[in-house]
Amino acid sequence: MLSGRLASGGSRESPAPTWPRLASGVLVGATMIGIAAAQLPSAILAQTAPNGPGGATTPGVPTASTGPTGPTGATSPSEPADPTPCATASLHLRCPDLVMSAPYSLHLDRTTIPGRVLMRAASSINNHGSGPLEVEAHRGRSGGMAVYQAIYDTRGRRNLFRTAAKLVFKYVPGERYEHESVGNFSYWKFQHAATFELWSIDAQRRAVQLVRRGPKVDYCLRDLIHSRPSPSSPTAPVYPACNQNPNARSDVLGTSVGWADVYPYEYPEQWIDVTGLHGQFAYVEIADPEDLLLESNHRNNVSETYVTLPSGRVLGHRVGVGAP
């Protein structure tokens, strides 16, 4: 079996949309998150109370051949700040800042899909900002969920911003790699909360070509691991288990300051198909790949672990780097 470890450093540049503020209210509670690779409890495998991943895509070779910066995270110091409310000092907003952990606990799986080799990896979405990531959804007359992001300011007021994000009611099978089935469940999840990609790299570990994508893209977001305790981090979870009610009229997802949403490598769709590949690659995990969320920093959403295939030997890793 293969194993990976965590690291830190780097930056990412990525444009963000313009966001109209819709409302304000009173602080309900919470703050944000960070990451530590710890021994995960067996309950995480079940995810009947916590959340699970999603994704309806299939792995394959995409048509895109290069990335803007590559896994090294090279960006220009002259690039302008993201045009979002989080960058407007006069609003005094406490915005989230999502950072993926470097993919860790890497395993080569030759049993889940006969004839295919899957590289499994654990993942963690971490919030390193000054306020919680909080997403609120309400069902409209058409039956769909309208999604808003709640951001608290320094006076404790709750400001709602309409987003282009979507919630999906995601089916998660009970099978777990090298474990017994825990039963099938369905959950409300944030669509395209993260993505897994495999990039070929050169001798300097710069991105050369996007080779494969993993199927996991949907998360329900929650407080699972209290990984970065601090005075601004709640001592108990604020954002709980996934909502399993298909008829829910509303839902709230989120991750507090100092908390992480973690998935072990055994979980469904925690992999990229690496069948037939030879050479050196970056296993890349990206938080909010479509920039659907307001953040204080969009330049650190990417983390990566470097591997050699087909052996699966881990060469190194980086956290909070530029978009491949």
C-alpha positions, 0 to 999 in steps of 0.5 A, spaced: 500 500 500 502 507 498 501 512 503 502 520 503 503 526 508 501 533 508 505 539 507 503 547 506 505 553 502 503 556 495 498 560 492 492 560 487 489 565 482 482 564 480 477 569 478 470 570 481 463 572 479 460 579 482 455 578 488 449 582 490 448 582 497 441 580 499 440 581 506 442 581 513 441 578 520 444 576 526 450 571 528 447 564 529 454 561 531 460 558 528 467 560 525 472 556 520 477 550 519 484 547 518 486 540 517 490 535 520 491 528 518 489 524 523 486 517 525 479 517 522 474 514 526 470 508 523 464 512 523 466 516 517 466 510 513 459 510 514 457 517 513 450 516 515 450 522 520 456 525 517 456 527 510 459 523 503 462 525 497 458 524 490 459 525 483 456 522 477 462 523 472 466 517 469 474 518 469 477 519 462 482 523 458 479 530 457 481 534 451 484 540 455 492 539 454 495 544 459 493 549 465 494 556 466 499 555 472 500 548 473 501 545 480 507 549 482 502 555 483 506 560 479 502 567 479 503 574 477 504 579 483 501 584 479 494 580 478 488 584 481 485 582 487 478 578 486 472 583 485 468 580 491 465 583 497 470 579 501 475 584 498 471 590 500 474 592 506 468 597 508 464 591 509 468 588 514 466 581 512 469 575 515 469 570 509 471 563 509 478 561 506 477 553 503 484 549 502 484 542 501 489 538 504 494 534 500 492 528 498 494 522 503 493 515 504 494 513 497 492 506 495 492 502 489 486 499 488 485 493 483 479 490 486 473 495 485 473 495 478 475 489 475 481 490 470 482 497 472 487 500 477 484 506 481 489 510 485 485 512 492 486 518 496 483 521 502 481 528 502 479 534 507 476 540 505 479 546 510 476 553 512 482 557 513 478 564 513 476 568 519 468 566 518 464 560 517 463 557 510 455 557 510 450 555 505 443 556 505 438 553 501 430 554 500 426 550 495 422 555 490 415 554 487 419 550 481 421 545 486 428 547 485 433 549 491 435 557 491 442 557 494 445 563 498 451 564 502 451 567 509 457 571 511 458 574 518 461 581 519 465 583 524 458 586 528 455 579 528 450 581 522 449 575 517 449 577 510 446 573 504 449 573 497 445 569 492 450 564 488 450 560 482 451 554 486 446 548 486 444 542 491 443 535 489 440 529 492 446 524 492 445 517 492 451 514 496 452 506 495 454 502 502 460 499 499 467 501 502 473 499 499 476 493 503 470 493 508 463 491 509 457 495 506 454 500 511 448 500 507 445 505 502 443 512 503 442 519 499 444 526 502 443 533 500 450 535 497 453 541 494 454 540 487 461 541 485 464 543 491 471 539 489 474 535 484 480 530 483 485 531 477 491 527 475 496 531 471 503 529 468 509 533 470 516 535 468 522 534 472 521 541 475 514 538 477 510 543 473 504 541 470 504 539 463 497 535 461 491 534 464 490 526 464 484 524 468 479 526 472 476 522 478 468 522 479 467 525 486 465 532 485 459 533 490 459 534 498 454 536 503 459 540 507 460 539 515 464 540 521 467 533 522 474 533 525 476 539 529 483 540 526 485 547 528 483 549 535 483 556 536 479 562 540 475 563 534 474 556 533 467 553 536 469 547 541 463 543 538 460 542 531 456 547 529 454 544 522 452 537 523 450 531 519 447 531 511 440 532 510 437 525 508 430 528 507 428 528 499 422 533 501 426 538 505 424 545 504 430 548 506 437 546 508 444 549 511 451 546 510 457 549 512 464 548 515 466 552 522 473 555 523 478 550 525 474 544 523 474 540 517 470 535 512 474 529 511 473 523 507 478 517 507 480 513 501 475 507 502 469 512 501 466 511 494 469 515 488 475 517 492 479 515 486 482 517 480 483 511 474 490 510 473 490 504 468 496 504 463 499 510 466 507 511 466 511 516 469 510 522 474 504 525 475 501 530 480 494 527 484 491 534 485 485 536 489 481 542 488 476 546 493 470 550 489 473 548 482 468 553 479 469 559 484 461 558 486 463 561 493 465 567 496 472 566 499 477 571 502 482 568 498 481 564 491 489 563 490 490 557 495 484 552 493 489 547 490 493 541 493 497 536 490 501 529 491 506 527 486 507 520 484 510 515 480 506 510 476 505 504 475 509 503 482 505 509 486 511 511 489 510 518 493 515 523 491 512 529 495 506 534 496 504 541 496 498 545 499 495 551 497 498 552 491 495 555 484 490 552 479 493 547 474 
